[in-house]
């Protein structure tokens, strides 16, 4: 595969590593990795490289880290003679000028059953909506948010009380095999492109810290927020982070919390210490 198809991989967070490893095992080695710039990280703000960059450097694969997709980047990218672009949580809007460069276009891994939950937070949105199932879609990218034709799609049941961290991990496990299958089908010309139903499209926007306040929510919605925001921004009442809870007699019962500047503790212990 690698000898016949020049692939550019676009991705930034750690969740891309299982997918890159799966591609490598399938002998689909990207010609170039495009990822975010190095950023300060942690309490000491140490300049840290994105995981895909480190993965690429271990294999002597070229890395591009544009701050923005501008004319200079497009010129360099065009000279690479890329056949197919693969995008997994890259984090930037890709202009039409870039989408037009690869001979076979660009595909994206999206963590919902499109056209549901297009946008930045599909996993969180599915949990917040009380969905019992979601899935992964491999779509051909167009210059409209997650609106491209779907090449592959598969469904995954959402477990009871499952949070974003667990669900995203399981979706990612599903996605890596699907992506290999999709790339092979594109390469041999057997891929089928299914148009999305625009009338069924829903949107998942960027999450803001204030979205995680559960002070005025119903017990059911509060519990959904605790699950949906278990990675960031964490459900909270004021400065108190709520990490787990359950519903009993139609009331939200808080189980575990993280007070400001402290470690996770039982809510009952927190209350005793603040009497």
Buried (B, 14 or more C-beta within 10 A) or exposed (E): BBEEBBBBBBBBBEBBBBBBEBBBEBEBBBBBBBBBEEEEEEEEEEEEBBBBBBBBEEEEBBBBBBEEBEEEBBEEBBEBEBBBBBBBBBEBEBEEBBBEBBEBBBBBBBBBBBBBBBBBBBBBBBBBBEBEEBBBBBBBBBBEEBBBBBBBBBEBEBEEEBBBEBBBEBBBBBBBBBBBBBBBBBBEEEBEEBEBEEEEBBBBEEBEEEBBBBEEBEBEBBBBBBBBBBEEBBBBBEEBBBBBBEEEEEEBEBEBBBBEEEEEBEBEEBEEEEE
